[in-house]
Amino acid sequence: MKPGPTLAALVAGLAIASSPLAAADDTPAYAGQNTDLMHLDNGVVVDGRDIETPDGYTSGFRLIAGFNPLRLPRLDLGAEFSYRESDEVPTRLGDQQMLLNTVSLGGSLVAGVRLGHLGLYAKSGLVGWEGDPVMPGQDVARSGTTRVQGLGARLQFDRLVSRLEFEEFDAPDMAHLNLVTASLHFPF
């Protein structure tokens, strides 16, 4: 008769299962930090974060809800909703330069794959935007819908999490929203 697991072995197994390294194994490839995630009872993982560009023109937020298919545990699928508001963005309309205040709402599908400590993801979707001139007397409201696409990578070793993401809007008037972001997180 083979002896059953001891209490020490069970406690050690629980400690390994709750370590940051094990937790990183099920963190979606597109996620920021594991501590920022909300895990729902139905298996959906929700991640939200603020958006702020270094030039100070744009702020907003993005919300991603995703899940892992049961038979493909390393694949992450999700949907992203984003809201961005830009103040006094310089742009051109023909020969005339102007400043626009823009608001954009977008939605994208996100797919990622986790390969050990490395997670790679891509997203593609649509963004609707509307811009109003800042200067009085310029009655040229601009609006439209454009495609958004992006690529990203997430690398995690123990508690150190690094991310790199590129996001591009396929409209010249929305070029101020094209972003390359990099981050390094080490909670202590």
Beta strands, then each sheet from edge to edge (+ up, - down):
strand 1: 38-39
strand 2: 45-52
strand 3: 58-67
strand 4: 75-93
strand 5: 96-115
strand 6: 118-133
strand 7: 142-157
strand 8: 160-169
strand 9: 179-185
sheet 1: 1+ 2- 3+ 4- 5+ 6- 7+ 8- 9+
end
